[in-house]
Structures are given as C-alpha cells and as structure tokens.
Amino acid sequence: MASGGVLPLASLNHISIVCSSVEESLRFYMNVLGFIPIRRPGSFNFNGAWLFNYGIGIHLLQCEEPRSLPGKTEINPKDNHISFQCESMVAVERRLKELGIPYIQRCVEEGGIYVDQIFFHDPDGFMIEICNCDNLPVIPLADHTSSPADDGDNHGSTVRAVSQQGDAACRRRGGGTRLVRVRWKM
C-alpha cells in the first residue's frame, strides 16, 4: 500500500455478531433471512456458527456471559445495523407479521425517489434493515480519489427521513414511520 493510500479492499466478507444463544440466532438467520450454515474451522475453541447468503457471511459467536449482553427493546433506525436489499417490501412485511416479529417502517424521499425501509431486531437486539435502497442513486460527494474524511460533514445531508407528519406522497404510499408490534412465533 502506498503511503497515504487507501487499503486495497475488494468487498465486505462477513459481520460477526455476539449472541446469547448461537442456536436461537442460527434459527433466526436461517428462517427469517434465508442464510445457510457453512463449515467453520474446527480448530476454533469457542462456540459459534457461520452462515452465508447474498454474497455476505454472518459469523455468530456465543457470548461467554449471555446476561452481560445489553438488551435492546426500542427499534431505532439510527442505531448500528446491517441492511439488506429486497425485491418486495410487501412480501417482507407479510412474512414479518406471520413470524410475529415487531418492526418499524419508514419511507425516505429524495427528489421524487422513494425508498422504503423496515427495521427489526434479531433475538439479541442487533438491528436489521430491509429496504429497496437501490431506488436511490449513489452519487459521490466529491472526486472519487479523495478520502471520506475530506468530504466534510455533508454525508447524507440532502436525504431527509419522512415522518408521519411528513411528505403526503410517502404517506399515501403507506410510508412515514410506523411501529408494528406483534408477538414472536419462531
């Protein structure tokens, strides 16, 4: 790597999630998100599981002290999360209702382009977003050779989240922010 250059990255490989129960999380990521379990190195001396789908891996790690994990009850779209692109937001919402998974819906509008988002937690409170975010074009803020730190504080400043009192078109589409509470059935 040249001095001052960026790391020669190719893609996102995996995320790791510390779990209170690897078995419960494994069922969730398989049955809700469609991940499949894959072989994990046998030399590891700790409990865990590896999953793969959609070009990304998820590594589940058993917490040694499950009660020490912070509990999250509020679904906060501004919390740390991983986002998955989907083809049918209607199908996602229907399935979450069938499974009894509480979620929040949001709609973001930018220049007449609408992005629908659904946020929910995994069994340990890790935030997951499902969206049709590819509706929104990716437009660099500056010359592609500059570093992200050079962009100032303009990250995402032109995209506004639409609240329930927000954009009428988003509300007509069933957008805005809406909390749906249902009971888990996994």
Sequence and secondary structure as in RCSB ss.txt:
>XXXX:A:sequence
MASGGVLPLASLNHISIVCSSVEESLRFYMNVLGFIPIRRPGSFNFNGAWLFNYGIGIHLLQCEEPRSLPGKTEI
NPKDNHISFQCESMVAVERRLKELGIPYIQRCVEEGGIYVDQIFFHDPDGFMIEICNCDNLPVIPLADHTSSPAD
DGDNHGSTVRAVSQQGDAACRRRGGGTRLVRVRWKM
>XXXX:A:secstr
  TT         EEEEEES HHHHHHHHHHTT  EEE   TT  S EEEEEETTEEEEEEE SSGGGS    S 
 TTSSEEEEE S HHHHHHHHHHHT  EEEEEEEETTEEEEEEEEE TT  EEEEE GGGS    SS TTS GGG
GTT TTTT EEE TTS HHHHHTT S EEE      
